[in-house]
Amino acid sequence: MAAALKQGLKHLDVDLAIVGAGSAGMAAYKAAARQTSRLVLIESSGYGTLCARAGCMPSKLLIEAASRAHAIRQAHRLGIKAVGAQVDGAAVMARLRELRDDFVDSVVREAEAWPAAHRLAGRARFIGPCMLQVDEHATVKARSIVLATGSRPVVPEAWRAALGGQLLTTDTLFELPTLPRSIAVIGGGAIGTEMAQALNRLGVRVVWLMREEAPGGLKDPALRPLAIPLLSEGITLITRANVRGMTEVDGGQARVDFDVGGERGSTVVERVLVCIGREPVLDGLDLSQGGLTLDKGQLTGYQDRSTRVGDSCVFLAGDVSGAHPLLHEAVLDGRRAATQAVAQPGPPSHLPEAPLEGGRRTPLRIVFCDPQIAALGRSHEDLSKVAHPFVVGVADFTDQGRSRIKDMNRGALRVYVCRQRRVVLGAEMIGPCAEHLAHLLAWAVHQGQTLDTLLDCPIYHPVVEEAVRTALGHARAQLAGQATMRPASPLSACADMGIGL
């Protein structure tokens, strides 16, 4: 450490140093700036969040273009004759980047408006406990440090070496000048599900390979069988696939070799999109110099509630913790980490744990495919493992009024209700408007509302939200010993007279 404190280096002594200026880092800065002016935000690659650059926003732009093209092709189902949609791949990608860059610019402008004394450009590394060096131009001594260095796509090195630029992740997909003619999407999680369907609807031939039989990460065993036919229309979907390797073949094509149940297969495509997960960015930080250790890619001793790493002065925020890789959680983590770091620097044994800004939010996950997938609160899998006494309220979208009107009557909603306390514990669904239904139910779980209270709340007619009433009514019927109760007629399903009400 002494060697680092040499002439020519700028030396800073602050209350808080934040490493990384993504969603979590920026939220941490704003929270900390309300408490102290002795802080610095260190960023090595330019301001802007994963969400704006290569995540939420560009992916939704691609999905929206795909949705419009699909709607034109399906217009005949409503008696509308429309000329088949012609997709201009270059125009789709140009619009995507134009709006994406505007989203990024707004984030950059916000960060660049912060005091110059609070911003430090360069790559940080530890040179001692609570001591950082930034490139070769500055050292920072901080009472506390928030690491918000984010995450990156997981890509096996052998795959990258075999294909080079033909291999894509969401970091590179949106930079393509136009859409490829064919692509293999590897991974059945949220990103793989969204991109496989969107690219297919934009006219790309898609081969979709996933290890499980659970598109979009569905956990409820009753929903998984519904998802595969709904989401694989027009796609070559291969489940239980184990990718063995990749090679470049004739004319710059890529061949993907895989096993399925002991039998070998392969596919040849223009590009390969890898969506098998993300990993924390922790390399280059010289963690051992800061007294920190890694175990299986995670910092040893990380505590989710306090965001602190063991007894160190280091706190984690956002994707780098690997705990809650979602934007709204990253923002909350940034605020929590900064609040905790400023209030309680040094080993936690010296001070009582500082209060945090609110508790951990109810888990909420949405996949923007069609039909949409959403999960919130506790999962069916989790509740079943602990033998929690609960009932499952079900709503089938196939005969749900507004869903039929919208020609979106596919999928089902399953709500988990505690037998003893009658509170909603969680839910999972694949169906229309799941992003909105999930928010209603997530708020109910977060507030500990009972199904009786929820059934007293107004729901307009006809709306897709009536499915929530149906599922809650089904749960209440079971609690009353009427598990087989069903709507008696189309009229009873249409009116606000759902099952068990």
Secondary structure, 3 states (H helix, E strand, C coil): CCCCCCCCCEEEEEEEEEECCCHHHHHHHHHHHCCCCCEEEEECCCCCCHHHHHCHHHHHHHHHHHHHHHHHHHHHHHCCCCCCCCCCHHHHHHHHHHHHHHHHHHHHHHHHCCCHHHEEECCEEEEECCEEEECCCEEEEEEEEEECCCEEECCCHHHHHHHHHHEECHHHHCCCCCCCCEEEEECCCHHHHHHHHHHHHCCCEEEEECCCCCHHHCCCCCCHHHHHHHHCCCCEEECCEEEEEEEEEHHHEEEEEEEECCEEEEEEECEEEECCCEEECCCCCCHHHHCCCEECCEECCECCCCCEECCCCEEECHHHHCCCCCHHHHHHHHHHHHHHHHHCCCCHHHCCCCCCCCCCCCCEEEECCCCEEEEEECCHHHHHHCCCCEEEEEEEHHHCHHHHHCCCCCCEEEEEEECCCCEEEEEEEEECCHHHHHHHHHHHHHCCCEHHHHHCCCCCCCCCCHHHHHHHHHHHHHHCCCCCCCCCCHHHHHCCCCCCC
